[in-house]
Amino acid sequence: MLSQKSKDEIQALYRKLVEKMKLTPRMGQRVMIAEIAKSLGAIVEDDSEERCNDAGIVVVEAGTGTGKTLAYLTATLPMAMAAEKKLLISTATIALQEQILDKDIPAFRENSGIPFKFALAKGRGRYLCLVKLDKALQQMSGLLSTVDLFDQAPEAADQALYEDLLSSYGRGDWNGDKDRLGYEIEPSQWRHLTATHRECSNRRCEQFQNCAFYKARGELDTADIIIANHDLVLSDLVLGGGAVLPAPEKLIYVFDEGHHLADKALNHFKVEIGVRAQRQWLKQLEKALEQLITQGGIPSSMMHSIHTAPEQIAECQQALTFLWPMVQEMLGEAERLRFEFGRIPEELKGLLQNLKTPLQPLLQCLDKLNEALQKSLDPKEEGEFERSVAESFQAPIGILFSRSEILWDGLIWLLAEEAADVTPYARWMSKTAYGEDWDIQLCVSPIRVAEQLRKSLWWRCYGAVVTSATLTSLNTFNQIAIETGLPKWANFQKVVSPFDYPNIGTIRVPKLQHDPKAEGYQEEINNWLRDNINLKEGSLVLFSSRAQMKACNDVLYPEWRDELLVQGFLPKSEIVKRHQEKIDEGKGGVIFGLASFAEGIDLPGNYLTHVVIVKIPFAVPDDPLQAATSEWMESQGRNPFMELTLPAASVRLVQAAGRLIRKEDDVGVISILDKRIVSSRYGRLLLDALPPFKRQLH
């Protein structure tokens, strides 16, 4: 139970922050602070100072304007420091991460008077690798010839850029974080400057003491608050927890933008293997081993495995040769083929097993070879390879080892058979671009990650806060709890928004003749937009499909050339910037956008006074995970539309509506151009879940 002392300290801290930051106290913010503190205060520790009771997890939906960042910092940091735990704040987007890092936490520290340290945690792919930068510059100068496996030699035109980056890092003007450069760098340029997990030799590297990634990691040890993202947290949990970040038992997590957690986890656990892509890296491996053997100096302990590897590569290539025509025939003219209930045909299983058999010893060989090459880079150890050989081959072998691991994991999950009472995995194949050609990917993914999150996160963490402006669907927390495996005993709260919705906004459903599925709907939408969008104001039109957005753009762009900005023609940030410039100049602006513009777009005041939602944002019907989940639900006698499709659409609709009101003095209109929201039985459920704006329904 929350002690009176902790309660008094948190209340005093909140009063101090409100006074010093000149804020208006908000009821929703107070409730959020109280509920988080109550949940964390109920934690009981065992002898290892770990949580041993059903408490400490709180889920808070806090609408726009609540001030949730200040609320959770006020409640969690004092509790974390008192329990000698670290506070980890995880976001779904870099934009929010940088806002918290650069603005919210510094302001909190300055005004709270609490002496705490904070640090940013990102994946190594965001940081400069000095070794790779040095190699790239040497290649450009003709001083170094490396193992040419990937046809990705750095462009000579980039030499000035790379030299400038090296100078900036050396002077201390830049910390090696890609996101802190202050300008965009192309992926084709950055890939020569950063190391993957398998390329990195860690403490054996000669540049370890100067490494940007490990400098950033070192700051985590002394930090009271760690700022991360959902992907990094999930990566750490998959590795067992405590591999990259502190162990879950030592952390109080805050998952801001928590509605993304399940989707991020699903994407994280998905494996995709392209048939042609596998043949390519196997050819690269064959070439690498040929060059390694030519170099000589292979240690006796590895002689047998390296000399037998070409035979295993040939067997893998042969299996892929037989696999390609089979998957082509199965896919036919379709773009995607999903296997019912995740069951792969026996003939396909047989070919995949033929690929798996020779891959196993090859994987073991690459594991051993990668370790030996890394060891040979360490001046403190006696390596089996000459250092010059290790420097040339460690990075490419590391990449190839990583690709072999991905293939192995994919085969394991493609060939696995779930028990009848276990939620099945979704398995499918799809056509995808591959260079200037195309490939067929074999894909496998769990349809639910609840069990994985339950075991690796909720049961282990010291405490956790999950928060977002949109956590409920159809006014309940059922969906988020089912998707993420949140325990039933968690404290679920929905706090009131400070916005006076009925007096500042209106939801309008105009009278339309056509249903979205009807033939005349597109023309009617074009005409409605032409007649009802005020080109002197700020408007956002949200579409559920790219095809429909294009159809509207084709008709209206010639008429709205000066006002219209369309997603896909410019980066999202540039569209927002240009739109704001138009409004600042006293002109009007219209944005056409898809799902990504229904979330994370902040256009307060006159920048946005009209949001148009063209259709109820139901999920794409051919999405393989959606289809597999629906199939499984139906097999259990459940209703996937009411349990899956409708709740997901409700969340998206609330997110879209949330673009309109960003501050207390904002005003505007939301127009929904889908008559089903008033004519269907489920439409009332969707409307009731929206903020209580004034209604104009026809």
N, C-alpha and C positions, 0 to 999 in steps of 0.2 A: 504494500500500500504506500502511496506517495506520502512521504513524511511532511509534517507541518513546516519544517525548516526548508526543505526543497521547494515546497509550494510558495512560501514567503519570498525566497530568493528569486524564483522565476517571475513572480508578480512584480517584485521591485525592479527587476531587470527590464520588464516590459514597460513599466511606467517611465523608467529612465530613457529608454530608446525612443518612446513616443515624444517625450519632452525635448530631447536633444536633436532628434531628426525632424521635429516640428510636424508630426504626423497626427492624423485624426484617428482616435481609437475606434476599432471596428468590432462589432459583436462577433462576426464570423471568425475573425482573427483570434479573438479571446477564447472562443470555444475550441478552435483548433489547437491552440497552445495548451489549454487545460486537458483535452482528451489525449494528446501525445504524452504530456507529463504524467497523467494518470496511468496510462498503459505501461510506460517505462518504469514508473515507480512501483508497479506491481510485480516486477521481476524478482524472483528468488534465485540466489546463487548457490551452487554446490561448493565443495571443498576446492575445486579447481577454478573458482570464480567464473563459472559458466552458468548460463541460464538453465534451470532445471524444472521450470513449471510452465503451464500454458498461459503465458502473458508476454507482453512486450512487443506485440505486432498491432499496429493501428493503420487503418485505411481511411483516408480523408479526401472526399471530393470537395474542393474549394474553388468556387467559381472565379472568373476573372474579376480582379479588383479586391480580392480578399487580402492580398499581401501574404501569400503562403510561404514565401522564402523567409521573410522575417519571422513568421510564426514558427516554422519548424526549427530555425536556428535558435530562437529564444528558448524553445522547449527542450531540444535535444542536446545542445552543446554542454550546458551545465550538468545534465544527467550523465553524459558520456564521460566528462572529465572527473566527476565524482566517483564513477565506477571504474575509472582508469581504462576506459575503452576509447578507441578512435571512432570518429564520426565520418562515414563515407557517404558523400552526396553523389548520386548517379543521375545523369540526364540522358535523354534519347538523342538530343541534337547538340552540335557544336555551338550553335548560337546561344542556347540557354547556358551551356557550360561556361562559355566566355563571359556571359552576363554575370553569372554567380561569382566567377573567379575575379573579374576585373572591377565589378561594381558592388554587388550585394555583400560579399564577405568582407572586403576592405571597409565598407561603410559600417557594417556591424561591429567589426573590431574597434574602429575608431570611436564609435559612440557607446559601446557597451562597457569599455574599460577592462574587458577580459583579455589578459595576455595569452593569446593562443597563436599557434603556427598553422599554416595551411599550405597544401601542395597539390599540384595537378598530376594526375596519373593518366597516361595515354599509351596506346600500343606503340611498339617500336617502329612501326611503319610510318609514324608521324615525325620521327627524329632522324637527323643527319648521322650517317656513318662516316667517320673520318677516313677509315681504311678504303671504303669504296670511292669516296671523293678523290683520295690520293691516286688510286688506280685509274680512275677516269681521266684525271689530268695527265698522268704518265702516258696513258694510251694516246691521248691527243697530241702529246709532244713526241711520240714515237719512241719513248724510253722503255716501254713495257709492251710485250705481246702476251696476251692472256689466252686461256683456252677458249677458242671461238666455237661456242655451242649454240647460242641462242640468237645469233644475228641481231644483237642489240647493242652494238658498239656505240659509244656516245658520239653525238654529232660535233664536228669541229666548230660549228657556229656557236655552240654552247660554252666554249672555253672561257670566254669573258665572264659569263654568268657564274660558272663554277669557281673561278678565281675570286670573284667578288664575294661569294658565299664563304669561301675559306678565310678571306680577310676579315669579314664581318664576325665570323665565329672566333677567330683568333684574337680580335680586339675586344671581344666581349660585348659587341653591339647586338649580337643575335645569339640566342641560347640553343640553336639547332632545331627548334620546334618549327615544323613546316607552317603551322597555323599562325606563327608569330613573325613571318617574313614581312608582312605588310603589303604583299602583292602575290598574285597567282603564279604558280609554277606548273608547267604542263606535266602530266603523269609520265610522258616519255622522257622528260628531263629528270624527274625526281627518282625514277626507278634505279638510276645509276648511283644514287646518293644514299639509299637506305637499305638496311639488311633485314632479311627475314629471320625467323627464329633459327632455322637450320643453317643459314649462312653465318650467323654471328658466332664467334668463338668465345664470347663472354670474357671471363677473367684471364683467359689465355691470350687475349688480343693485346698487341703492343700499345694500342691507344685506349686501353680500358680506363685509365685514370682521367682521360680527357673526354670520354664518351658522353655525348649529350643525353642519350637514353638512360645510362646508369647514373648520371648526375641527378637526373629527374627522379629516378627510382630511390636514390639515397635520401632524398628529401622526405620520402614517405615515412622513414623510420622515426623522424623527430616531429612529424606533423600531428596536430590534434584533429585537423579536418583534412580529408582527402577528397578531391573532386575528380570524378571519373565519368565514364559513360556505361550504358547498359551492356554494350558489346564486350567491353573489357572485363566487367564484372562477371558476365556469363562465361567468358574464356577462362577466367580464373577458377570458377566453380567446376567447369568441365575437367580442369587439370587437378581437381581435388580440393580446391580452396586453399589459399595461402601460398600458391606458387608464384603469383605476380603481385597480388595485394595481400594485406594481412589476412589471417584466417578468419572465417565468418564468426567464430566464437569470440573473437576480440573486437568485433565491429558492431556499431549501430548503423544500419543502412538507412538512407533516405532515398527512395526512388521517386524523383521528380519526373513529371511526364510518365507516370506509372502505367498509363493505359497502353504504352508501347511494349511493356515488358514481355508479354506473351508472344507477340509477333516477332520481337527481336530474338527470343529464345527459339521459336520455331525455325526462323531463318538460320540461326546459329547451328542447329542440329541437323539441318538439311545437307545432304551430300549429292553432288552432281558430277558425273564422270562422262566426258565426251569420248566417243569411240575413236574418232580420228585424232583427238588430242592425246590419247594414250599412246597411239602409234608414234606420234611425233616425239614425245619425251623419251620413249624407248630407243628411238634412233639416236637421239642426243646422248643417251647413256652409253649406247654401243660405241659411239664416236669418242666419248670421254675416256672409256676404259681402254680403247685402242691407243689413245695418246698417252695415257698413264703407263701402259705396258711399254710403249716405245721409249718413254723417259727412263725406264729402268729403275732399279732401287726398290722394287716391291718387297716388303718384308716377307720372310718365309712363312710367318703365321697367317698371312693373307693370300699367299700364292695360289692355293687350291681354289678358294672361293672366287677370286678375281678371274682366274682362267676358266672356271666353269660357268661364270656369269653370262658370257655370250650365248651359251647353249640355252640357258633359262630365258634370256631375252628373245631368242628365236622362237621358243615355245610360246611365249606370251604374244609375240607378233603373229604367230600362226593362229592362235586362238582368236585374236582380233580380226584376222583375215576372214575366218569363218563367221564371226559375229556380225560383221558389217552388213553382208547381204541379208541376213536374217532380220536385223532390226529395220533395215530399209523396207523389206517386204511387209513386216508387221505394221509399220507406220503408214505405208502407202502414200496417198496424197494428203493425209491429215498432217496438221502441225503438231498434234499431241495425241498420245494414246495412254489412257490410264488403265491400270490393271485392277479389275474388280476385287474389292476387299484386300488389295495389296498383294494378290497372289500372282506370282510370275509363272508363266507357262513352263512346263518341265523341260521342253527342248531348249528354251533360253537359259534355264537354270544350268543345264548340262554344259553349255558353252561358257557360262560364267565360271563354273567350277573348273573347267579346263584352263581358264585364265588364272584363277586363284592358286592352283597347285604349283606352277613354276614361280609365281610371284613371291611366295613365302620365303624360299631360300634367297631369292634376289634381294628382298627387303632386308633380310638378316645380314647379307653381305654389305649392303649400302650403309646400314647402321654401324657395323664394325669399321668400315672404311672411313665414314664421316668422323667417327670418334678418333681414329688413328691420325687423320689429317689435322684435326683440331689440336690434339695432344702435341703434334709436331710443331705447332705454331708457338707453343709455350716455351720460352727460354729457360724456365725453371724445371722443365721435365725433359726426359730423354726420349724424344719421339722416334718412331720407326721410319719416318720419311725424312728426306732432306728438306730443310726449311723452304728452299726455293720451290720445290715440288708442292709442298703443302700450301704455300701462298697462291700458287696458280690453280690448284684443284679443289681447295676446301670449299670455296663459295659455290662453284657449279655443282659439285657433288652434293653439297647441302641442299641445293634447290631440287635436284633430281631425287634425293632421298625423301624430301617433303612431298613430291608428287607421287612417289611410290606409296607413301603412307595414305594419301588421299584415296588412291585407287584401292588399296587394301581395305580401308574403312568402308568405302562404297560397296565393295564386293561382300563384305561381312554382313552389312545391313540389307543388301539386295537379296542375299541368299537365306537370311534368317527366317524362321517360321514362328509366328506368334501363337501362343496358346489360344484356344477358342474363347476363353473368358477375359482375354487381355485386349486392350484397345489396339487395333491394327495400325501398322505403318502404311502411309500412302506410297505407292510406287507407280512411276509413270515414265514414259520416254517422250522427248520433244525435239523438234528440229530447231537448231540454233545457228546463228552466224559463227563462222570460224575463219578469221582472216578475210580473204576475198571469196571464200567458199562457204560451205555449210557443214554442219556436223549433226550427229544425233546424240543427245545426252540421255543417259539413264539416271533417273532421280529417285531418291528415297528420303522420306521425312516422317517423323512422328506427327500425328494429327492433334495430339495433345501433349503438352510439356508439364502438365500439372505434377505428375509423379516425380519427374526429374527435379523440379524446383522445390517440391516439398522436402525431398530427401537432402538435397545439397544446400538449400538456402533456409527455408522457414524453420526446419527442425534444428538447424545448427546455429543460426545467427544469435547474437546476444539480444538484439532488438531490431525492429524495422518499422519504418514509416513509408507507406505508399500513398502518393498524393498526385492529383491532377485536377484540372477543371472538368474533365469528363471521365469519371470512373464508373458511374452508374449507366445502365442501359434499361430503358423503359422504367426508370425510377427505382431500380433495385441494383444491388451489388452482386447478384447471382452470377452474371456472366464473367466478371473479372475474377471472382472466387473460383469458378470452375476452370477457367483458362489457365490461371497461374497456380492453382493448388493451394491458395491461401487457406489456413485452418479455419474451421467454423467458429472457434473461440476468439478469433481476431476481433478487434474493436472497429466496427464499420460506422463511419460518421459522414454526414452530408451537412456542411455548414452553409449558412445563408450568405447570399451575395449582398454587397452594399448598394448595388444598383437598384434604382426605382424603375424596374422594367416596364410596368404598365403605363408610365407617364413619359418614357423616353423613346419607346420603340413600338413598332407595329408589325405583326406577322400578317401578311396578306396572301390569300390564295384566290387569284382571279378566276373568273368563270371562263373556262376553256371548253371548246367543243370536242376536242380529241384526247383520247387516252394516249400515254407515251408509246404504246405499241401500235397505235393506229397509223395508217398511211399518211394522213394529212397533218400529223403532229408537228413535223419539222417545219413546214411552211407556216403553221400557226405560231410556233415559237419565234421564228424569224420576224414575223409581223408584230408580235407582242413586244419583242425587244426594241424594234424600231420605234414603236409608238409610246413606249413607257420608260425607256432609259433617258434620263435628263443628261444631255451631253455637256452641260455646264457644271455638273457635280461629279463626285467620286463614286464609281460603281464597280462592283465585283460580281462577275457572272461565273458560277461554278457548274461545270459539266461532269457527268459521270462516265463519259466516254470520249476518247480523242476524236472518233469519227463524227460525233455530233458537234463537238467544238469546231471542227474543221468545216462542217456544213454551214454553221452559222457564220463563221469567219469569211467563207467564200462569198456569202451574200452581203454581209454588212461592212466588211473592210473597205470596199470602194467608197462607201458613204461615210465611214467613220475613220478615215485614214489618219487624221490628226489626233484623234482621241484614243484609238484602240491599241492596246498592247496584248499580245497573245502568248501564252506559255509555249515554250518550245523554240521560239525564235530568238530569245535572249535568256540569259541566266535569271533565275528567280530574283536575286538581289538587285540586278540591274533593272528589271521590270518595276519593282517596288520603288527604286530610286527615281526612275523617269516619271512614274505616276505621281510621286510626291512633288517633283519639280513642276509638273503641269498644274497641279492644284495651287502650289505656292505662287505661280505666275498668274493666278486668277482664271485659269482655263479649267476645262473639265477633263476627266480621264475615265476610261473603261478598261478593266482587265478581264480577259477570258482565261480561266484556269481550270485545272483538274483537281484531283484529291489533295495533292501536296499544297495547293493554295487554300484549302479549307482548314488548314492548321498551321500555326506558326507565323502567320502573316499579321503584323501589327500596324494597322492604319487608323490611328485615332482621329477624332475630330472631323474636320472637313475632308480629310483624305478618303473617307469612306462613309457614305450616308445611305447607300442602297446595296444590299446583298441579294442577288438573284440565285436561287437554287433551282436548276432546270428540272431535275428529276430526283426522286427519292434515291439516295445513294446505296442501292443494293449491291452486294458483291457481284463480281463478274461470274456468271453461271458456270463457265467452263474451268474455273480455277481448280486445280487437281486436289488441293487440300480441302477446299470447301466441299467439293463433290464427294471426296472420300469420307469426310466427316458426316455428311448428310446420309450417305449410303449406310454407314455404320449405325447412325441413329435410327434410321428406318428399320434396320434389321432387329432393333431392340423395341420396336413398336412406339418409338418417340416421334415427335413432330419437328423436323429440322428447321422448317420455316419459322415456327414460333420460338424455338430454343436457340437457333443459331443465326439465321439470316436476318430476322427482324431486329433482335437486339444489336447486332453489328451495324445495321443501317441506322438505328436510333443514335448510336454513339457518333457516327459520321455526320448525321444531321445536326446534332447538338454542336459538334465542332464547327460545322459550317456556319451555323447561326451565331456562334461565338465570335465571328470576325467583326460583327457590327459594333458592339458596344465594348470599348476598351477602357474608357474613363467615365467617371460619374456624370460628366456634362455632355457626353456623346448622345446623339439622337439619330434616328434613321428608320428605315423600312427593310423588312425581309420579305421577298416575294418568292413563293414556292409554286412553280409552274407544272405541278403534277396533281391532277384532279383526284387521284387515288387517295390522297391524304385526307380528303373530306368524304369521298364516296365509298371507301372500303372500311370494313370492320377494324382492320389493324391500323388504319390511318389515325383514328382517335388516340390510340396508344402512343403513336409517334408525336402527335401534337401535344399531348399531355406531358411528354418528357421534355419539351422545349421550355426555355425560360418564359416566365409569365408576362410576355409582351401583350399589348392589346391585340385582339384578333379581328380581322376582316375576312370572313370566310364566305365564299360564294358557291 
